[in-house]
Structure formats: C-alpha cells, structure tokens
Amino acid sequence: MEKEVFLALKKAYEQNLEVVLVTITSVLGSTPRKPGAKMLVFSDGMIAGTIGGGCGEAEARQEALHVLQTCTSKIYYLNMTADIAQDEGMVCGGTMELFMDYLGFQGPVDQTGLYKDYLAALDEGCGNPILVTVIEAPEEGLIGNKLVFKDTGDVKGDLGLEDLKRVALEKAKISGNRCQPLLIRLNSDFEPCETSATQAAFRLLLEPPTTLVQLLILGAGHIAHPLAIMAKILGYEVTVVDDRPSFANSVRFNTADRVICNDFERALDDIPINPHTFVVIVTRGHRYDKVCLKKVIYQPAAYVGMIGSRRRVKALKAELEEEGVPGELLQKLYSPIGLNIGAETPEELAVSILSELIKVQKELNQDSKIK
C-alpha cells in the first residue's frame, strides 16, 4: 500500500471516519495505473492516492461517494476511452475494474478491528501480512469480507465460507514473494475457472504487503549510474550504497530514493531486505563483492546478482564456502549477472541486468498463480 493512502487510512480509523478504498483489480488495454493502485475517498470528497488522475479519476471519486451513501462495497468499471479523456488531453483507451470497498462504522465491527490490525502489521513491517478480500460472490453479504494471513501462520478474519477460506490460505502460503496483487477466480464448486472467459462465481483479491519493488545497488560506479536511472523509470524504489563520497552522493544519483555513503558492511546492517528486495552487487573489487555477498546471501531477497566473470565468481563462492557459508545459499546467486544480450557499455549492462530482474519478478508472480 502506497504511503499516502496508508497514512490517510490510518487517520480515518483513528478518527472513526467513513471512507471508500478504491483499488484497481484488473485492467484491459491502455490505462494510467496498474492493478493494485489505490485511492481513498472521504465523505467530503477529499482523496488520498491516485488511480490515474483526470476525468476518469473524478468519475471514480463520484461513484465512491455513492458507495458511502449505501455503505455497500461493489465493483465498478471505469471506461478510460479517448472520448472520456480527450478534454484532459489524455488518451488511454482502456478499462479499469475498480473494487470500491466501504470502510466505516456502519460496516461489521470485526472487519474494522481486522483492518486496524492489518495496518499495524504493515506499519511495523512484521509478519509479511497478505490481505484477502471477497470482491465478487453470489451472495451480496459476502462481498467485502476479509482475511489476513501472516508468514507466522497467524490468520485473522472470515471470508464467510470455509471453502473460500481454504482456497485463500492455500494461495497466501505460496504467495509471500509476490509483488503484484492476485485475482483468484473460482466456480460455484470453489475450483479455479479454466479460462478468463469462464464466468466466475467467486473472485478473491489477494494483496501482498507492498507492490513496491525495492532495488538495492551495492556499488556506485559506472554501471550503477544508468542502472539507478532506468530502474526508477520502471518503478523500483532505488537505494545505492558505496563508501566513496565522490560516487555515493545525491548529485550523481539524483533519481535514487536513497543514497548511502558508508562502509558496505555497516550500511547493510541497517538496510532491511525482504522478499520484495532485488540486490545487485556491482562494487569496485573482489574484496567488497565478498563482504556484500556474505551479508546479503542469508537474507530473504527475491534476487541477488553479482557482476564478475564465471572464474572469478566461482573462486569467490569457494572462499565463502570454506568460511562456512552453506553451498545451497550460494546457489541462489545470479552470476554472471544479467541476461546475455551481448552488452558491453555500462548502459547496455544496465539494460541486461534490469531485463533479468524483470524476468525473475514475472516468474515469481507466475509461480504463485492459482492452478
């Protein structure tokens, strides 16, 4: 959940305000935002977050105000065609499916407590909480029911039907590395719909704790510079670490979210690495590569890649094994780093590295899709 929406939702619960949380659940064609993007709408019309801006967002906001009047969650389809957007100079031409979730004191008391606990878990960064919401069901009373699953095995909430809970927990247990929301479609027998064309009786929205993918670049040399710029364009939250002030500074890396000038080992002691973190090791030498790899290989990163020839990397892995690092951990290292596209320049190498990151991220999301 984006920080602006998170803080506004937290404030709404603290002040016992009625709000509608608008979430993009799926898109068709060209749209300004992707699934998982959120906007919070208050009863006075104020909003936090965005699902794309312009007249399309204004239409969604107006519909959310209607939801506040009925206190009933629902699906709404927003047509982002050129006809609608032309007054704003926007040409999208796609459709966004929005789940408009009423959250307020006229909803179930237990759901309010559940959401407060969920926000607290997100705030504390513990348990890797996954939120599951019923967004479509034959019985209207099931829509909006929620369940929160943590990687500790703790489960809170109720989807209203035991079969829905069973499917949700099965998916939540294998979806800890996801960086994108997952839409689960089930028929009336609670089996996965074979194709997207099949009418679903039930749909569940499974949301990871964050859709923001973090890129940690260790080393601020010639490859790191274009890598940080390109990664930011792709939507990564970028952190760059190096111990040289002339390289690790916000002037050189003006697009990065964080630039840390510190000893690699000390810096890594203070940087949280989670299943949504991609780590790229591109330091200036063997000694620094070793320090970084030894620190991050034990962490639950989605990806750890290191630059270097096969011979050099093989020797480094052998050194670490002699020092007690388990061989099975070192097997998850991606090296030589990047897809083989014949890259030579720093910019080309950055493209090859990002291509591999995208490939790994897509595979992680694909692996946890419901069969």
N, C-alpha and C positions, 0 to 999 in steps of 0.2 A: 504494500500500500504506500502510495506516494506521501511524503512527509506532510504536505499542506493538508491533504484530506485526513490523514491520521490525526493531526493536531486539532482540526476542526471537529472531527467526530468525537474525539476525547472531550473537547469543550462542551459539545452538545449533551453528552451523557452527564457530565458534571453539573450542568445547569438544567437538566431534565427537559431538554428541548425536543420537539418533534422534527425529524429530518427525513429526507429520502436519499438513499445512497444509490446513485445511478452507475451501473457497471456495464461496460461493453462486453457482451458474452460471445458474440461472433460477428464477423464482417463478410460482406460479399462485394467484390470489386474494389475500387479505389476509395479509401476513407482516410481522414486525417489522423485518427488514432486507432490502435490495435486492441484486440481482446485483453481485458484486464485493466484498461484505463478507467478511472473513476471520477465522478463529480458528486459533491454533496450539496444538496439543495435545502435551504432553510425556509421556514414558513413565510418570512418577509421577502423572499425572492433572492436573497444573497446566496452566493455559491462559493465553494472551495474546490479547487482542482478543475480539470477541463477534459472534455471528451472531443475537443477539436475546435471550439470557438465558433464564431459566426452565427448565421441564422439557424443552422441545424442544432447547435447547442441551445439556442434560445427556444426552439420548439421543444427540445427535451426538458428544459427547465420548466416550461409551461405545463407540460404533461406531468412532471413531478409534483407540481403544486396541486394538480387534480388528485394525485395519489395521496397527498397529505389530507385532503378533504375526505377521502373514502377510507383512509387508514388500511388500505389493502395493497399488498405488493403485486406487481404484474410485469409482463413482458411488453415492450413497446418497440415497434420497428420504425427506425428513422431513415427516411429516404434522402440520401445526400446527393441528389442528382444535380446536374448543371442548372436545371430550371430553378431549383430552390436556392442554389448558392450563387447565382450569377450577380445578384445585387451586391454581394460582398467580394466579388472578384475571385471566388473560389470555384474550381472545377474538380469535383471529386467523382461523381457518377456511381457511387456505391451505396450499399445499405448497411446500416449498423443495427444489430439486435441489442436492445438495452434491457437489463433487468433493473426495474425500479423497486427498490426494497424499502418499505416503510419501517422506520426505526423510531419508536417513541413510546410514551407512557400508555398509549391505548393498545399497544401490542402485548404479547404474552410476557409476564414478569420474568419467567425463567430465561427467555431469549435475551432480555435486557441484561440480566446477570451474566449470561454466556458471552455476550459481546464485550462487556466490560472486562471479563477475564481474558478474552482473546486480545483486546487492545493492550492489556497489561503485559501479556506474554510477548507481544510484538515490541513493546517499549523496552522490556528488559532483555530482549534478544535471547530468550531461553525456550527450549522445547521445540523449536522449529515448527510452530503451530500451522496446521493446514485447516482451512475453513471450507466446509462443505455446505452448500445451500440448495434446497429444492427450488428450482425455478419453473418447473412445469410438472403438473400431475393432474389426473382425472378429478381428484377431489380438491377443491379450491383451498380447503383448510390446511392442506399440506404445504402449499406454496409459501416460501419464506422460512420454513423450518430449517434449523441449522445444527451442525455438529462440528466440534473442534477436536482434532487429533494431534497429539504431540509425539515426538520421537521417543519420549519416555514411556509411551504406551498409554498415557493418560487420555481418556475420552470423556468429553462433556457434550451435552446437548441431545436432541432427539429429532430424528427426521420424520417420525410419525409412523413408520412401518419398519419392522425388523429386517425385511429383505432389502430395503433401501439402505439401512444402516450397515448390513453385511457387505453389500457392494461398495459402499463408501469407504469402509475401513480397509477392505482388500486393496482398493486403489490408493488410499492415503499411505499405506505401509510401503508401497513401492514408488512413491512419487516425491520423496524427500529432496531429490536433486532438481526437480522441475524449476524452470524459471518463467514458465508461462502457465496461465490458467488452463484447466482441462474441463471440457464439456463431456459428460457421460450421458449417453442416450440408451434408454432401456425400453423394452417392450412390456406388455402387460404381465409377462411371466418373469420380469426382472432379469431378462437376458439381454446382452448387448444387441442393438439393432445392427443388422448385417451391413447396410449401406446408409449413407446420409439421406437417401431418397425415401427410406422407410420411415413411416410415421412413428415417432416415439411416444410412448405413454407417459414416461417419466424422463425428466432431464435434471441432472445434478451438476452444479458448478463447483469445481474443486479449485481452490486458490492457494498457491504457495505463499509463504510469509512475505515474499517480495518478488516482484517481476523485474527488479533492477539487478542486472548482472554486473558484478564488480571485476575490474581488471587491475591486477597488481603487477606493475612493471618494476622489476628489480634490476637497476642499472639505468642510467640516464644518458647513454651515449647516442651514437648516430642512428641506430635502429629505433631506439626508444622514442625519439622525437616524432617521426612520422607515424609511428605506431599509436602514440597517445592521441594525436590529432584525428587519425582515421577512426580509432576506437570510439572517440567521443561522438563523432558523426553518426556512428552506428548505435549509439545509445548506451554505451558502457559507462559505469561510474569508474573513473580512472584515478589510480594512485601511483605515483612514481617515487622510487626510493633510490638514493645514491648518497655517498659520503663526501662528494665533491661539491662545494658551494658554487663553483663556476658552471656546473652542469645541472645540479638539482636546485632550481630556482623557478619562481613563478613567472619570470620574464621569458625564460626559454620555453617553459611548459605552461603557456597562458590558457590553454584549453583544459588542462587537467583539473580534477576536483580537489586533489591534494598532492602537494609536492613535499616530500620529507627528506631533509638533508641530515643524515645521521649514519652512524655505523650500522651496517646491514643487520647484524645480529641484534643489536639493541632496538632498532626500528621494528624488526619482526616480532619482538616480544610484546609490542603494543598494538600490533595490527591484527584485528580479528579476521580469521579466514574460515569461511563456512562453505556449504555445498553450492553456493552461488558465486564463488570466487574462482576466477581464472588467473593463474600465476604464470608470468613469463619471466624467465631468468636470462637477462642479456647484459651481464656485468662485463667489466673490462678485463677479467682474467680468471684463470683456473681457481685460484685461492678464494676469490669472492663467490664464484659459482658454487664451490663446495660448501661454504658457510651458508649460503642461501638455501641450497637444496637440502642440506641436513636439517634446517629449521622447518621448511615447509612440507617435506615429504610425509611427516606424521600428521599433517592437518587434513581435514575433510574437504579439500579443494575439489572443484569439478574438473580441474585441468591443471597440470604442472608441466610446463615445457621449458627446455633449456637449449640455448644455442651451442653449437660446437660440432666438430667432426665426429664420426662414429668411433674412431680410435680414441679420441680424447674423452668422449663421454663414457666409453667402456672402461677406460682406466680410472676415471673418477668414481664410477659406480663400484668398481672393485675395491677402491680405497675405503669407501663408506661401508661396504660390507665387512671389511676387515675391522672396522671400528664399531661394528655391532648393529648397523642399520639392516633390518630384515630385507632380504632379497625380493620378497614379494611386494614390499612397498615400493622399491625402486623400479619394479616392472611397470608401474603406472606412469612413469616419466615418459613424456613425448620428446624424443630427440633422435635424430636431428629435428629441430623444431620447424613447423610449418609444412604446408603441402608442397610437393615437388612440382613447381611451375617454372623451374629454371631461373629463379630470382637471383639477381646479382647486386643491384643497388640497395641502399638502405630502405628506400621507398618500396621497392619490389619485395624485399624481405618482409617488410611490414604487412604488405598485402597477403603474402603466403601464410604468415602467422595468423592474421585475422581470418583467413579462409579456413584454417584448421580449427580455430576457436568456434566459428560459426558451425562447422561440420559437427564438432563434438557436442555443442549445445543442442543442435537439432536432433542428434542421436539420443541424447539424454531425455529429451521431451518425447521422442518417438518410442523409446523403450518402455515408458510408463503409460502409454495409451492403452485403453481398455481393449482387450482382445475380443 
